[in-house]
Amino acid sequence: MKFKIFEEDTRYKLEKELNVFAKNNEIQHISLATSKRGYANYYAAVVSYVSREV
């Protein structure tokens, strides 16, 4: 099992990046975090996965 961290400034960009990543990997677990930086929100995800590549 491997881990990868994703960071984006919008939830939609994060979701898109996770969906693309899920096409080639079997996601086991996702932890999401949000924080506020000034007037902007910040989104991060830690993904545990198993690669589908042979």
C-alpha positions as CSV (number, residue, x, y, z in Angstrom):
1,M,0.0,0.0,0.0
2,K,1.2,3.5,-0.9
3,F,0.2,7.0,0.1
4,K,-0.1,10.2,-1.9
5,I,-1.0,13.7,-0.8
6,F,-3.1,16.0,-3.0
7,E,-3.4,19.8,-2.4
8,E,-5.6,22.3,-4.2
9,D,-7.2,25.7,-3.7
10,T,-10.7,24.6,-4.8
11,R,-12.7,21.5,-3.9
12,Y,-13.6,21.0,-7.6
13,K,-9.9,20.8,-8.7
14,L,-9.2,18.3,-5.8
15,E,-12.2,16.1,-6.9
16,K,-11.1,16.2,-10.5
17,E,-7.5,15.3,-9.6
18,L,-8.7,12.4,-7.3
19,N,-11.0,11.1,-10.1
20,V,-8.2,11.0,-12.6
21,F,-5.9,9.3,-10.0
22,A,-8.6,6.7,-9.3
23,K,-8.7,5.5,-12.9
24,N,-5.2,3.9,-12.6
25,N,-5.2,3.0,-8.9
26,E,-7.4,1.2,-6.4
27,I,-8.1,3.6,-3.6
28,Q,-8.3,2.1,-0.2
29,H,-8.9,5.2,2.0
30,I,-9.2,8.9,1.7
31,S,-8.7,11.5,4.5
32,L,-9.9,15.0,3.6
33,A,-8.9,18.3,5.3
34,T,-9.9,21.9,4.8
35,S,-8.5,25.1,6.2
36,K,-8.9,28.7,5.6
37,R,-6.0,31.0,4.4
38,G,-7.1,34.6,4.6
39,Y,-10.3,34.7,2.6
40,A,-9.6,31.5,0.6
41,N,-10.2,27.9,1.5
42,Y,-7.5,25.2,1.1
43,Y,-8.2,21.6,0.5
44,A,-6.0,18.5,1.0
45,A,-6.4,14.8,0.7
46,V,-4.2,11.9,1.8
47,V,-5.0,8.8,-0.2
48,S,-3.9,5.2,0.5
49,Y,-3.9,3.1,-2.6
50,V,-2.7,0.0,-4.5
51,S,-1.5,0.5,-8.0
52,R,-3.3,-1.4,-10.8
53,E,-0.3,-1.3,-13.1
54,V,1.3,-4.6,-13.7
